Amino acid sequence: MFKIYWLVSEDKRRTYIGFSDNVKRRMQEHATGQVKTTRNFGKAICYMLETVGDAEIVRKKEKYWKSSAGRKELKERFSKIVK
């Protein structure tokens, strides 16, 4: 099973969308600076978006969440948390 997650930096200026079959390990990699894209995020809050069983489908869903329509939906869904 794959989980799609959304990271939001504590200052709420940067976001990152990714997926993993081992979210605990992946969050550790983000926290310790092993992921180039999020290395300068500082502390981040993680929101789980979806659980998907198929690798091909999870890539398509991740692509949607990274699109302008997906990001707009995220902002609407989490409007009280992220401005």
C-alpha positions in Angstrom: 0.0 0.0 0.0 1.2 3.5 -0.9 0.3 6.6 0.9 0.2 10.0 -0.7 1.2 12.8 1.7 1.4 16.6 1.7 4.1 18.3 3.6 3.7 22.0 4.7 6.5 23.9 6.2 5.8 25.4 9.5 6.0 28.9 8.1 3.4 27.7 5.5 5.3 29.1 2.6 6.4 25.9 1.1 4.7 22.6 0.3 5.7 19.2 -1.0 3.6 16.3 -2.3 5.0 12.8 -2.4 4.2 9.1 -1.8 5.8 6.2 -0.2 5.1 2.6 0.9 6.9 3.4 4.1 5.8 6.8 5.3 7.6 6.6 8.7 10.9 6.1 6.9 10.2 8.7 4.4 9.3 11.3 7.0 12.6 10.5 8.8 14.4 11.2 5.5 12.7 14.5 5.1 13.4 15.5 8.7 17.1 14.7 8.5 17.7 16.6 5.2 18.2 13.5 3.0 15.6 14.8 0.5 17.0 17.6 -1.6 13.7 19.2 -2.3 12.7 19.6 1.4 16.1 20.0 2.9 15.5 23.7 3.7 11.9 23.4 4.8 12.8 23.3 8.5 10.0 21.6 10.5 7.1 20.5 8.4 3.6 19.2 9.1 2.5 16.1 7.3 -1.1 15.5 6.0 -2.1 12.1 4.6 -4.2 12.5 1.4 -4.8 9.0 0.1 -4.0 5.3 0.4 -3.5 3.6 -2.9 -2.7 -0.1 -3.6 -1.3 0.1 -7.1 2.0 1.8 -8.1 0.8 3.0 -11.4 -2.3 4.6 -9.9 -0.4 6.2 -7.1 1.8 8.0 -9.6 -1.2 9.3 -11.5 -2.8 10.5 -8.3 0.4 12.2 -7.1 0.6 13.9 -10.5 -3.0 15.2 -10.0 -2.3 16.5 -6.5 0.8 18.4 -7.9 -1.3 20.0 -10.7 -2.9 23.4 -10.3 -6.4 21.7 -9.9 -5.1 19.4 -7.2 -3.3 22.2 -5.3 -6.4 24.3 -5.5 -8.4 21.4 -4.0 -5.8 21.0 -1.2 -6.1 24.7 -0.3 -9.8 24.5 -0.2 -9.8 21.2 1.8 -7.2 22.6 4.3 -8.2 26.3 4.2 -8.5 26.7 8.0 -5.0 25.3 8.4 -3.0 26.6 5.4 -3.5 30.1 4.0 
